[in-house]
């Protein structure tokens, strides 16, 4: 006998929807289906989930293009960007620098984070 998975609601700390898209079919309830850029500030208890399963669920959103995991205690951002070939590029940005947010055409100064 298979157990039914419980539906869960989750939201990121911040997200930006550039255009609305239809929702995806999932056992999860995602109220921001038009998200283009998602920003998470993981805690020690959520870090593995945010980096793993949650990121995979976000990838199921048609409009999703960019994911930031912002460190709570360092000037450090884990930056994931979807390419035009639908593959993902990941970088870690640290220190006194800027980060180009390709999905929204903006540069983020890490000094302001």
C-alpha positions as MATLAB code, in Angstrom:
seq = 'XXXXXXXXXXXXXXXXXXXXXXXXXXXXXXXXXXXXXXXXXXXXXXXXXXXXXXXXXXXXXXXXXXXXXXXXXXXXXXXXXXXXXXXXXXXXXXXXXXXXXXXXXXXXXXXXX';
ca = [
       0.000    0.000    0.000;
       1.380    3.406   -0.972;
       1.166    6.283    1.450;
      -0.150    9.546    0.073;
       2.245   12.482    0.371;
       1.000   15.418    2.376;
       0.624   18.703    0.458;
       2.973   21.390    1.739;
       2.963   25.151    1.334;
       6.296   26.920    1.095;
       7.441   30.370    0.066;
      10.888   31.955   -0.295;
      12.089   35.010    1.612;
      11.826   37.073   -1.599;
      10.807   36.449   -5.186;
      10.132   38.487   -8.298;
       7.527   37.605  -10.902;
       8.192   39.199  -14.270;
       5.233   37.600  -16.015;
       2.478   35.264  -14.957;
       2.566   31.664  -16.112;
       0.199   28.798  -15.502;
       0.834   26.751  -12.380;
       2.710   23.483  -12.467;
       1.244   20.164  -11.368;
       2.826   19.080   -8.117;
       1.943   17.752   -4.698;
       3.281   21.049   -3.379;
       1.307   24.295   -3.303;
       3.403   27.083   -4.801;
       1.579   30.436   -4.632;
       4.125   32.295   -6.765;
       4.053   30.376  -10.030;
       5.288   33.353  -12.059;
       8.546   33.723  -10.085;
      11.600   34.595  -12.187;
      14.102   35.316   -9.400;
      13.927   33.596   -5.998;
      16.019   34.666   -2.998;
      16.447   32.397    0.019;
      18.281   33.113    3.268;
      18.803   29.607    4.599;
      19.066   28.872    8.284;
      21.221   25.995    9.540;
      18.061   23.872    9.802;
      16.758   24.649    6.270;
      20.005   24.913    4.298;
      20.066   21.372    2.894;
      16.373   21.512    1.964;
      16.706   24.981    0.317;
      19.745   23.863   -1.679;
      18.288   20.462   -2.609;
      14.619   19.490   -2.785;
      13.245   23.033   -2.714;
      15.544   24.128   -5.560;
      14.372   21.134   -7.612;
      10.748   22.147   -7.033;
      11.464   25.732   -8.112;
      13.066   24.376  -11.293;
       9.625   23.001  -12.196;
       8.268   26.557  -12.557;
       8.355   27.572  -16.253;
       9.305   31.193  -15.502;
      12.031   30.417  -12.928;
      15.461   31.633  -14.134;
      17.607   32.629  -11.171;
      18.136   31.460   -7.582;
      20.115   33.152   -4.821;
      21.062   31.567   -1.505;
      22.259   34.420    0.715;
      24.484   33.632    3.695;
      23.271   34.940    7.052;
      26.727   35.494    8.518;
      29.070   36.235    5.586;
      29.221   38.402    2.462;
      28.503   35.343    0.355;
      25.830   34.434   -2.195;
      25.368   31.130   -3.971;
      24.111   32.147   -7.428;
      22.319   29.782   -9.822;
      21.303   30.934  -13.328;
      19.384   29.048  -15.999;
      20.968   29.332  -19.449;
      19.166   29.634  -22.774;
      19.907   25.919  -23.299;
      17.985   25.104  -20.069;
      21.090   24.062  -18.140;
      22.064   25.645  -14.826;
      25.305   27.509  -14.037;
      26.308   27.923  -10.388;
      28.794   30.354   -8.841;
      29.687   31.504   -5.360;
      30.151   35.260   -5.039;
      31.980   36.577   -1.982;
      33.407   39.787   -0.568;
      33.178   43.333   -1.841;
      31.916   42.813   -5.369;
      28.792   43.053   -7.479;
      26.576   40.296   -8.774;
      24.809   40.569  -12.125;
      21.202   39.375  -11.834;
      20.667   38.274  -15.414;
      16.952   37.500  -15.110;
      16.080   41.093  -14.201;
      18.993   43.047  -15.729;
      20.249   44.441  -12.424;
      23.565   44.476  -10.556;
      23.540   43.774   -6.838;
      26.309   45.245   -4.693;
      27.193   42.746   -1.950;
      27.927   45.712    0.344;
      24.160   46.393    0.290;
      23.197   42.876    1.288;
];
